[in-house]
Amino acid sequence: MYIFIAVFLSLYGGMHWYWYRKAASVVPPVAGAKILLGVFLFLMVLAPVMIRLFEQRGHEVVARWTAFIGYSWMGFLFICCSCFLVLDLARLLVWLAARAGIGSIGTFLPGAGVSFASVTVIGIIICTYGLYEAASIRTETVDILTLKIPKAAGTITIAQVSDVHLGLLVGNRRLKTILTAVQAADPDLLVATGDLVDGQMDGRDGLTALLREVQPRFGKFAVTGNHELYVGSGQALSFLRDAGFTVLQGEAATISGLLTVAGVDDPAFGGKAEVATQEREVLERVARDRFVLLLKHRPIITSENLGRFDLQLSGHVHQGQIFPFGLLTRIAFPLPTGLSSLAEGGAVYVSRGTGTWGPPIRFLAPPEVTVFRLRHP
């Protein structure tokens, strides 16, 4: 956790420095203007830490407003820095072209003032739209044909939510919208593939009650994500169980003799090697004549376990949440969002996520509730 905070603050501080360099060139020469701007940026760098401190000490109203302002700024800052980076790369190409004697095409690039104003307007427009997109839950339906589901069983419907991040900014209203989409699918089984929790769950009985209202005939299963550890594994696991979920930590459950649901912890809980062992051992124990559903927060395929499961459900990446961040997440996690077939048999589905982490916005990465319909071909 300390390493995560150090790396995050270093990268986030670097983004603020980059934005400040752009802003400083257009800040009016008013006494103290640059100092005030610097103080604001310093507070925004520390905002994610202050939010946790306010929340832990019970100052929920202050924490919520700090979260909305600080995380909205985070989204705006990322969009602006992405645009500035594109402009700077264009200026570099112009400079290289001039050095090569290709001619001066730099007149086509806007000056510092126009660039800053244009990028600011773009950032505001995208953030405003992003608030709408984040609240617009889509239902994605995936049909899975398999001989392992008896014809007599008909269609087994599984609803997946992932990366909801319940906490200060994703609360009762958003959860009601999500669960309305879940209930509309009338699932036989509900699964949560990590990061359902992202805040202090003490005193949030309203969220627990909403989740308890969802009672699929085959139950509800969940696995941990990295944020369940970040906010405190004890209270996170208690919340999941109080909400009616069976939490699978290297465990498997047989559902009415029709399918097996297996789940493993996120590597944040015990490291990659320990979780890999956990996954191998649980999949070695399951019967292969039944459909095996593997719940695993991060979209990573362990090669030694190929052929031991029929469908892996994952999340974690949010499809970047705000374009173009998804280009970076694809480097760390090459599997695309959506359904991918595996050469050795089986498939993996990577959810775009159902809620938001950090900025309460999404851009070109709409949230989803995924509905899988398993049936005999």
N, C-alpha and C positions, 0 to 999 in steps of 0.2 A: 504494500500500500504506500509506504514512504517513497519507494522508487517511482511508483506511478505518479505520485504528487509532484516529485522533483522534476521528472521528465515533462509532465504536463505543464507545470508552471514555466519551465524553461522555453518550451515551444510557444506557449500562449504569450509569454512576455516578449518573445521575438516578433510575433505578429503585431503586438502593440507598438513596438519600436518601429517596425516597417510602416505601419499606418501613420505614426506620429511624424515620421520624416516626410511623408506626403502632405500631411495636414499643416506642418510648420511652415511650408512654403506659401500657404495662402491665408494663414492666420493674420488678422489685421494687427497692425503695430500698436496695439493698446497695451498699456502697462499691466503686466501680470497675466496677460492672456495665455501665453505659452505655459506659464507656471500652473495656472488653473487647469489647462488642458492636461498637463503632465500629472497633476494630482488625480484628476478624473480617471485617467488611464491606469494609474497605479492601483486605484481602488477596484477598477474592473478586473485587473489581473488577479487580485486577491479575492474577488467576489465569490468564486466557487468554494473557497475555504471558509469565508465568513458565513456563507449560507449554511454549511454544515454545523458551524459553531452555534449560530443562532437557533437552529433547529434542535440541536442536542440540549440546549439550555432552556428549551420550552418557549422561545420567542417566535411562535409560529407565524404570526402576522408579519413581523419584520422579515423573517426568513422568506416568506412567500413573495413579498414585494421585491426583496433583494434578488431572489431567484428570477423573477419575471424580467426585471431590468437587466440584471447581469447576464442572464442567458440569452435574452433577446439581443443584447449588445454583442454577445459572442457570435451569434448567427450573422448579424450585420457585418461584423468585423471580418469574418471568414469570406463572405461574399465580396466585400471591398478589396481585401488582400488578393483574392483570386483574380479580380478584374485588373488591379494594379500590376500583378505579375504578368498578365497577358500583354499589357501596354509596355512594360519594361522589356519583355522579350522582343516585342516589335521594334522598340528603339534600338535594342542590341543588333537586330538584323539590319536595320537601317544603317547603323554605324559600320557594321561589317561590309555592307554593300558599298558604302562610301569609301572605305579603305581599299576595296577591290576595284575602285574606279568605275563602278556601275552607274554612278550619278546620284544626285540628291533627290531622294523621295521622302525626306523627313518632313517636308511641308504638309504632307497628308496626315501627320500625327498631331493631335491637339496639344496645346500647351499645358503647363502644370495646373493653372486655375480651371480651365475647361475640363481637364481630365478628372480633377478632384470633384468638381460639381457633378459631372456626368456619372461617375462611379457612385457618389452618394445617392443620387436619385435612383439609380439602378438597385442599389442595396435596399432602399426604403420600399420600392415597389415589390421586390422579391420577398422581403420579410413580411409585408402585408399580405401578399398572396399565400406565403408559406404558412401563416396562421390558419388560413382557410383550408389549405391542403392537409395540414396535420389533423384537423378535426373531421375530415371526410374519410371515414373508414370504408374501404372497399372489401367486398367479399370475393375471394378467388376460389373457384371450384376446380378440383382436380379429380379426374376419374382414374382409378387404379384397377385394372383387370388382373386377377390372379386365380390360379387353380387351387390355391390354398384356402380360399373362402368357399365353403360348400354352397352349391346352388340353392339348397333349401334355406340357407341363412339369409338370402336376399341381399340387400345393400346395407353395409355397415358404414355409418357416417361418423367421421372424426373431425372435430373442429380444433384448430391450432391457433393459439395466441402466443406471441413472443415479444419480448422487449417492450412490455407495457410501461414499465418504470413508474409504478404508482408512488406518489409522494407529494411534494409541494405543488407541482404544476399539473400533474395528471391525477385528478381526484375523482370525486363521485360523479360529476357530470360526464367526464370522458369515459369513465368505466361503464356508466349506464349505456352510452352509445355503443361501446364495444360489445357489451353483453346482449344488447338488442340484436346486433348482427349475429351473435352466437346462437341465441334462442331461435332466430328466424330459420336457421339451418336445421333445427331440431336434431342435434347430434346424439349419437349413441355414446360418444366418448369425447371428453374435453381434455386437451393436453396443453400445458404451458411450458415452453422450451427455454426457460431462463429469463432473468431480469424482470420478473413480474414486480419485484419490489425494488424501490430506489429511494427510500426515505425512512424516517422514524415511523414505525407502524404502531407505536404505543398510542392508544386512544383513538384509533381509526376503526372503530367498530362498524361504522357505516359501510366501509369498503368490504369488510368481512361479511356483513349481512348480504350485500349485493351478490357477492360470489357464491354464498351459500344457497341463494335462490336458484342457481343453475344446478340441476340434478339430473344429469344424463343417466340412462339406465345402466351403463357400464362404468360409471364413475368418472372421476377427474384425477389426472396424474400430472406431476410437475417434476422438473429437474432444476438444479441451481444454475444460475449464471454468475458472472463475475461480480455483479452489483449486489447480489445477495450477501457476498462476503464483505464488500466495501461498507455496507450500511450496518453490518453486524449479523453474522450467520445465525446466532441464537434467536434474535427477534424476528429475523426474516423467515426462518423455518417454522417458528411458532405461528406466524401470520398465515403461511401457506397451509399449514395443517388445520388451523382454526377455520380457514375458508373452505375446508372440505377436500383439499388435495392430498393425495397420497404422494409423498416425495420419494422418488426413486434415486438412491445413492449407491450405484453399483448393484442394483436389485432388478428383479423382473417379476411381473405378475401375469398370470394367465387369465384371459377374459372369456368366461363362459365356454371354454374349450374351443374357441374360434381363433383367437390370436393371442400373441404374447407381447406385452409392452415392457421394454427394458429401458433403463435410464442410468446415466452416469453423471457425476459431478463435473462442474467446470474446473479446468486446470488451476484456477485461482485458489481452489480449496486445498489442493494437495500437490500441485506440480504436474507437469505433463507426463512424467514417467509413471507416477502413481495412478493417474486417471487412465492412462493407456492399459495398465495392468488391470484396473477395475473393469474397464470395458471388455478386455479379452476374457476375463474370468466369468463375467456375467453372460456373455454371448456363448461361451463354451457350455454353459449349463442349460441353455434353452433348447427345446425340441424343435428340430428343423422342419417337421411336417406341418407345423402351424405357421401362419403369417407372423413374422417378427417385426415389430415396430420399435425402432431405436430412437430415443429422445436424447439429444446431445446439443448443448447450447451453441458451441462454436462449429462452423461448417468445415470441419476437418475430417477427411476420410483416412482411417487407419488401415493401411494396406493389408496387414495380417488378418483383419476381420472381414475382409471382402468375402461375400458369399454366405456370411453368417447372419445377415439381416436382409429384410425385403425392402424396407423403407426407412431412411433416416430423416428425422425432422430436426432442423436447426434454425438458428436466427443470428443474433449478435451483430451483424454488419449493418443493419438498417438500410441497405443499399446506399450507404453513405449519408442518408437522411437529407443532406443539402448538396446538390450538385455544385461543383465537380468533386466533392470529397469521395464519392463512390469510386472514382478512378484510383484513389490511394488505397481504399479498402480492398480493391481487386488485386492489388499487389500482395497484400498480406494474406488475403483469403481468395484464391483464384476461382473457386467455384462461383458460378453466376447465381443470381437470385432466381427463384423458380425451380422447376423440376429438371433434374439431370439424371439420365440413365447411366448406370455403371457397367463397364464391359464385362465384369465378372458376375453380373446379375444383380438385381435390386436397383434401387434408385435413391436419390437424396433430394430433399426439398429444402431450399433456403428461403426463409420468410424475409420480407422487407421490414418486418416489425410492425407492431400494432400501436405503440405509443411514440414518445419522443424522449431522447436523453439530451440534457443540456438545453439548447435552444428549443422553444416550444413551436418550432416551425419545421416544415418539410418542403423540399423543392425538387421536383422531378423524381420523387421517391415516396409515393403515397402509401399510407399505412394500410395494413390488411389483416383481415381474419380469414384464415384459409380453411376450406372445407374439403375433406377428402372423402370420396365415395368408393369404398372397396366392394367389389362384387366378382362373382364367378363370370368368366367370359361367355 
